């Protein structure tokens, strides 16, 4: 598995696979051909189907130049390796387009060439099954974050401190920003209103209402192109910050313990990324919001003193109960149903934490198996329900 630095990426919304990934690909290609007279970029499958709503064109043109770049959209052509395919070509002085480079944005901002693993970066985690990591930790008497230190070195905590501060800033900006989100839906921001109303509720309702407000705040910042952290993706970036910010504010956990919770969540997300998918275009929203819920549930369970077994159980529940969730963004925007899903997933993560902590950690279906099922379920979903805006809620909206 790769470093947590590649799971928790600090970047601009609204989509890690459709915005951050294509932008990174354009930057890499520009380095290969700084002398090119122009460029031609062909987008395939999901990138073409929902790219305009996800600002894919803006991300690429901002790097390569609007006046010298031709974009071709082929939503009806899905390359076999992954639905998020794109081909870059450089315009030579002869006028011909040369050096075609096909690359795939596979989720969380990561890029992969066909038939290869993620390029350019080494694996830093030898173990990629949670059962094996759990055994490693049990034998040494440490929690999951101890394995993070073992593999990444102590410097990872400096990076996760940056991640945590960026998450907090996204929550706080989102609570202040009012108005309408960009795009055809003209969706009003809700986070500031939810936050104010939450403060007026009695304590038994206030806690849940605040979690909703924090998740909405980050998700709305993401939808407006603000700076967020992929956890594991832009589209699911509100879940983990909402849970951790709420617990940090209400339970007085130290920042060091919050960082260890982020490391714990990172192990959960990294396994899903490595052995399953975190791409809505490949496996539906279960791979984004479902994995985010698993990450947040594990983080919360660690914070409340959960054992290795109950942390695994909380993560498994967070993912299991999102199995089969489709990715059907209305108008190709990361707004409906994405923003509400972040809020509900944050609440479900806290429920999974409580449920797991009430148990002794014994249960039948392990997280590793759930990741495998998630991947297979995603492949079994028709393409209509994997970030094409051709089915589900997106289709019904177009009928109105």
Secondary structure as GFF3:
##gff-version 3
##sequence-region A 1 400
A	DSSP	three_ten_helix	4	6	.	.	.	ID=ss1
A	DSSP	beta_strand	10	12	.	.	.	ID=ss2
A	DSSP	pi_helix	16	20	.	.	.	ID=ss3
A	DSSP	alpha_helix	21	32	.	.	.	ID=ss4
A	DSSP	beta_strand	38	44	.	.	.	ID=ss5
A	DSSP	alpha_helix	45	50	.	.	.	ID=ss6
A	DSSP	alpha_helix	56	64	.	.	.	ID=ss7
A	DSSP	three_ten_helix	66	68	.	.	.	ID=ss8
A	DSSP	beta_strand	69	74	.	.	.	ID=ss9
A	DSSP	beta_strand	85	91	.	.	.	ID=ss10
A	DSSP	beta_strand	97	107	.	.	.	ID=ss11
A	DSSP	beta_strand	110	112	.	.	.	ID=ss12
A	DSSP	alpha_helix	130	140	.	.	.	ID=ss13
A	DSSP	alpha_helix	144	152	.	.	.	ID=ss14
A	DSSP	alpha_helix	156	176	.	.	.	ID=ss15
A	DSSP	alpha_helix	191	199	.	.	.	ID=ss16
A	DSSP	alpha_helix	203	223	.	.	.	ID=ss17
A	DSSP	beta_strand	227	229	.	.	.	ID=ss18
A	DSSP	alpha_helix	238	251	.	.	.	ID=ss19
A	DSSP	alpha_helix	255	275	.	.	.	ID=ss20
A	DSSP	alpha_helix	280	283	.	.	.	ID=ss21
A	DSSP	three_ten_helix	285	287	.	.	.	ID=ss22
A	DSSP	alpha_helix	289	303	.	.	.	ID=ss23
A	DSSP	alpha_helix	308	320	.	.	.	ID=ss24
A	DSSP	three_ten_helix	330	332	.	.	.	ID=ss25
A	DSSP	alpha_helix	338	358	.	.	.	ID=ss26
A	DSSP	alpha_helix	367	380	.	.	.	ID=ss27
A	DSSP	three_ten_helix	383	385	.	.	.	ID=ss28
A	DSSP	alpha_helix	392	399	.	.	.	ID=ss29
###
